[in-house]
Amino acid sequence: MTGEKIDVLLLGPKKATIFDQLKNVFNLHCMVDAASPDALLASAGSRIRGIAISATTAKADADLLAKLPRLEVVSTFGVGYDHVAYKWAAEHRIVVTNTPEVLNEEVADTALGLLLCTVRELCAADRLVRSGKWPERYYRLTPGTLRNATVGLIGMGRIGQAIARRLDAFLVKVVYHSRNPQQGVAYQYYPDLIAMARDVDVLLAIVPGGPSTKNLINRAVLDALGPEGFFINMARGTVVDEPELVKALQEKRIMGAGLDVYWDEPNAPKELFGLDNVVLLPHVGSASVATRQAMEQLVVDNILAWAGGKPLLTPVPETPWPPQKRT
């Protein structure tokens, strides 16, 4: 990388792993520092060729991308990239990258933890001890168990397969539903989600967000799961019809749920707070220091590869490769 520095826009917080490296290589414009985002885009938008996004809460919609006529690449943090107008980007020859793989095992660990806490009521048991009431009564025998249970994974991508490996070690049967069967996967495939929900004890969602999966888990699916079934959401809040899930839990039409994601984060439905058949986590699937730093580094590495004329490490499948300059 020689000559004049390339202009890059940073969306989201100035995380040290990303900010400290990019500021030394690029002419970096930080949206969080701008008194007026519109003024920043008006003054620098015609020069910006790359975007780095440090958090999935930072949106790169079509209106923003359209104000950057020389834009070539958007390197975003996270596996999901529905916060980026990737379809618009593809139509305008802009490459989008994300940060897969480096968080697979961490999210899978969290999924197993949430599953166990939900089915075996471990958080409620913890609360009994902390309340000082254990001397007065033992915790009940849990009606839920993973013994002789079947877990139906909704999604069998990289993280889904990591979860399945863990369930194998727990001697738990795994089946799955996705848009298409996955090559090289031996687990039973269900083309019909409702049929799978009817046959399993646990539904665990680990699919991307976006229009294609919006409200995928609806009343019909929850009713098929039934009063002895559990639902675990490690995907996106939008994949479940949240009001229907609340009603299903309130009415005990499913036995319980474990949720790491919600429609309106960081606001979880208040109706869930008083329920004893749901475990609520604050979207911590990949939230360890080591994993988040690895994700942040991949944001940087993609931008550096692009600027150096090298192949991008993790372009998303919807956007073109190699990148082409816009005229």
C-alpha positions in Angstrom: 0.0 0.0 0.0 1.8 3.1 -1.2 1.0 6.6 -2.1 -2.0 8.5 -0.7 -3.9 6.9 2.1 -7.3 5.3 1.2 -10.4 6.8 2.8 -12.3 4.3 5.0 -15.4 4.9 7.1 -15.8 3.3 10.5 -19.3 2.6 11.6 -19.9 1.6 15.2 -17.8 2.0 18.4 -14.1 2.6 18.2 -13.0 -0.9 19.4 -9.3 -0.9 20.0 -8.5 -4.0 17.8 -10.2 -2.3 14.8 -9.6 1.4 15.4 -5.9 1.2 16.4 -5.0 -0.8 13.3 -7.1 1.0 10.8 -6.1 4.6 11.9 -2.5 3.8 11.1 -3.1 2.6 7.6 -6.1 4.6 6.3 -7.5 8.0 6.3 -10.1 6.9 8.8 -13.5 8.7 9.3 -15.3 7.6 12.4 -19.1 8.1 12.3 -19.3 8.2 16.2 -17.1 11.2 16.2 -19.1 13.2 13.6 -21.2 16.1 15.0 -23.3 15.6 11.9 -23.3 12.3 10.0 -24.7 14.0 7.0 -22.0 16.6 7.1 -19.3 13.9 7.3 -20.8 12.1 4.3 -21.1 15.4 2.3 -17.5 16.3 2.9 -15.8 12.9 2.6 -18.4 10.6 0.9 -17.0 11.0 -2.6 -13.5 9.7 -1.4 -14.6 6.8 0.8 -13.7 3.4 -0.8 -14.2 1.1 2.2 -16.4 0.7 5.2 -15.5 -1.2 8.4 -18.3 -2.0 10.8 -17.4 -2.8 14.4 -20.9 -3.9 15.7 -24.0 -5.4 14.2 -26.0 -2.5 15.7 -24.4 -0.2 13.2 -26.5 -0.2 10.0 -25.2 0.2 6.5 -28.4 0.6 4.6 -28.9 1.4 0.9 -29.3 5.1 1.6 -25.9 5.2 3.2 -24.2 3.1 0.6 -25.7 5.3 -2.2 -23.9 8.3 -0.8 -20.5 6.7 -1.3 -20.0 6.5 -5.1 -16.5 5.0 -4.9 -17.3 2.4 -2.3 -15.8 -1.1 -3.1 -15.9 -3.1 0.2 -17.9 -3.3 3.4 -16.1 -5.4 6.1 -18.6 -6.1 8.9 -18.4 -7.6 12.3 -20.5 -10.7 13.0 -21.7 -13.8 11.1 -25.1 -12.3 10.4 -25.0 -9.4 7.9 -28.7 -8.4 7.7 -27.7 -5.0 9.0 -25.9 -4.4 5.7 -27.8 -3.8 2.4 -26.0 -6.7 0.8 -28.5 -7.0 -2.0 -28.0 -3.4 -3.0 -24.2 -3.9 -2.6 -24.3 -6.8 -4.9 -26.2 -4.9 -7.5 -23.6 -2.1 -7.4 -20.5 -4.3 -7.4 -19.6 -3.8 -3.8 -18.2 -6.7 -1.8 -19.4 -7.4 1.7 -17.4 -9.5 4.2 -18.4 -11.0 7.5 -16.6 -12.8 10.4 -17.6 -16.5 10.3 -15.8 -19.6 11.6 -13.9 -17.8 14.5 -17.0 -17.8 16.7 -18.4 -21.2 15.8 -17.2 -23.1 18.9 -18.0 -20.2 21.4 -21.6 -20.0 20.1 -22.0 -23.7 20.2 -20.8 -23.8 23.8 -23.3 -21.1 24.7 -26.1 -23.0 22.9 -25.4 -26.1 25.0 -25.3 -24.1 28.2 -28.6 -22.4 27.4 -30.1 -25.7 26.5 -29.1 -27.3 29.8 -30.2 -24.3 31.8 -33.6 -24.4 30.1 -34.3 -28.1 30.2 -32.9 -28.8 33.6 -34.0 -25.5 35.1 -30.5 -24.7 36.4 -31.0 -20.9 36.7 -34.1 -21.4 38.8 -32.3 -23.9 41.0 -29.5 -21.3 41.5 -32.1 -18.7 42.5 -33.5 -21.1 45.1 -30.1 -21.4 46.8 -29.5 -17.6 46.6 -32.9 -16.9 48.2 -31.9 -18.9 51.3 -34.9 -21.2 50.9 -33.0 -24.4 50.2 -33.2 -25.4 53.9 -37.0 -25.1 53.6 -37.5 -27.2 50.5 -35.5 -29.2 47.9 -35.7 -28.1 44.3 -38.3 -30.1 42.4 -37.4 -33.0 40.1 -37.3 -31.5 36.6 -39.9 -32.8 34.1 -37.5 -31.9 31.3 -34.5 -34.1 30.5 -32.1 -34.7 27.6 -32.1 -38.4 28.3 -33.7 -40.2 25.4 -34.5 -36.8 23.9 -34.3 -35.7 20.2 -33.0 -32.2 19.4 -34.2 -30.7 16.1 -31.7 -28.1 14.8 -33.2 -25.4 12.6 -30.1 -24.7 10.4 -27.1 -27.0 9.9 -24.4 -24.6 8.9 -21.0 -24.3 10.6 -22.4 -23.4 14.0 -25.2 -25.9 13.7 -22.7 -28.7 13.0 -20.6 -27.6 16.0 -23.7 -27.8 18.2 -24.5 -31.2 16.8 -21.0 -32.5 17.6 -21.6 -31.5 21.2 -25.0 -33.2 21.3 -23.4 -36.4 19.9 -21.1 -36.4 23.0 -24.2 -36.0 25.2 -25.7 -39.1 23.5 -28.6 -37.0 22.3 -30.2 -37.7 18.9 -30.0 -34.9 16.4 -32.1 -34.2 13.4 -32.3 -31.0 11.3 -34.3 -28.8 9.0 -32.9 -26.3 6.5 -33.7 -25.1 3.0 -31.7 -27.9 1.5 -30.0 -31.0 2.8 -26.4 -30.4 3.8 -23.7 -32.4 2.0 -21.6 -34.6 4.2 -24.1 -34.4 7.1 -25.4 -37.8 8.3 -28.2 -36.5 10.6 -31.8 -37.1 9.5 -33.1 -34.2 7.3 -36.6 -32.9 7.6 -37.8 -30.8 4.6 -40.9 -29.9 6.6 -40.3 -27.8 9.8 -43.7 -28.6 11.3 -43.1 -32.3 10.8 -39.8 -32.0 12.6 -41.3 -30.0 15.4 -43.9 -32.7 16.0 -41.2 -35.4 16.3 -38.6 -33.7 18.5 -38.4 -32.7 22.2 -36.3 -29.6 21.6 -36.2 -27.1 18.7 -32.9 -25.1 18.5 -32.8 -22.3 16.0 -29.4 -21.4 14.5 -30.2 -19.7 11.2 -29.4 -16.3 9.7 -31.9 -13.4 10.2 -33.5 -11.5 7.3 -36.7 -11.7 5.3 -36.3 -15.4 4.4 -36.4 -16.5 8.0 -38.7 -13.8 9.5 -41.3 -15.5 11.8 -40.2 -18.9 10.7 -41.1 -20.1 14.2 -44.8 -19.3 14.3 -47.8 -20.6 16.2 -48.2 -23.6 14.0 -44.6 -24.7 14.7 -44.9 -24.1 18.5 -48.1 -26.0 18.6 -46.5 -28.9 16.8 -43.7 -28.8 19.3 -46.3 -29.2 22.0 -46.6 -28.9 25.8 -43.6 -31.1 26.5 -41.3 -29.4 24.1 -38.6 -26.7 24.5 -37.5 -23.9 22.1 -34.0 -22.5 22.1 -33.1 -19.4 20.0 -29.5 -18.8 19.2 -30.3 -17.3 15.8 -31.9 -13.9 15.5 -35.0 -12.5 17.3 -36.8 -12.1 14.0 -36.9 -15.8 13.3 -39.6 -16.3 15.9 -43.1 -14.7 16.1 -42.3 -13.2 19.5 -45.9 -12.5 20.6 -46.9 -16.0 19.8 -43.9 -17.4 21.7 -44.9 -15.3 24.7 -48.4 -16.7 24.6 -47.2 -20.2 24.2 -45.1 -19.9 27.3 -47.8 -18.1 29.3 -50.4 -20.8 28.3 -47.9 -23.6 28.9 -48.5 -24.8 25.3 -44.7 -25.5 25.3 -42.8 -26.5 28.4 -40.1 -23.9 28.2 -37.7 -21.7 26.1 -34.2 -20.4 26.3 -33.6 -17.1 24.4 -30.3 -15.3 23.6 -31.9 -13.0 21.0 -34.9 -10.8 20.7 -36.8 -8.7 18.2 -36.0 -5.3 19.8 -32.7 -5.7 21.4 -31.7 -4.7 24.1 -35.4 -4.8 25.0 -36.7 -8.3 25.8 -40.4 -8.6 26.2 -41.4 -7.7 29.7 -44.1 -10.3 29.7 -41.3 -12.9 29.9 -39.7 -11.5 33.1 -42.1 -13.1 35.5 -42.3 -16.5 33.9 -40.5 -19.4 35.4 -40.3 -21.5 32.2 -38.0 -19.3 30.2 -34.3 -18.5 30.5 -33.2 -15.1 29.2 -29.7 -14.2 28.1 -28.5 -10.8 26.8 -27.2 -11.9 23.4 -24.0 -13.4 24.7 -23.5 -16.3 22.2 -20.0 -15.3 21.1 -19.3 -12.8 24.0 -15.9 -13.9 25.3 -12.9 -11.6 25.1 -10.9 -14.1 23.0 -13.7 -14.7 20.4 -14.7 -11.1 20.0 -11.1 -10.0 19.5 -10.8 -12.7 16.8 -13.9 -11.4 15.1 -12.6 -7.8 15.3 -9.3 -8.9 13.8 -11.0 -10.5 10.9 -12.8 -7.2 10.1 -9.4 -5.6 10.0 -7.8 -8.4 8.0 -10.4 -8.3 5.3 -10.0 -4.5 4.9 -6.2 -4.9 4.8 -6.4 -7.7 2.2 -8.6 -5.6 0.0 -6.4 -2.5 0.3 -3.3 -4.6 -0.6 -4.9 -6.1 -3.7 -5.2 -9.6 -2.1 -8.2 -11.9 -2.1 -10.7 -11.1 0.7 -10.8 -13.7 3.4 -14.5 -14.1 4.0 -16.7 -12.5 1.3 -20.4 -13.3 1.7 -21.9 -15.4 -1.1 -24.3 -12.8 -2.3 -21.7 -10.2 -3.3 -19.3 -10.3 -6.2 -15.7 -11.5 -6.2 -13.2 -10.2 -7.1 -14.3 -6.6 -6.3 -14.6 -4.3 -9.3 -14.0 -0.5 -9.2 -17.0 1.6 -9.7 -16.9 4.4 -12.3 
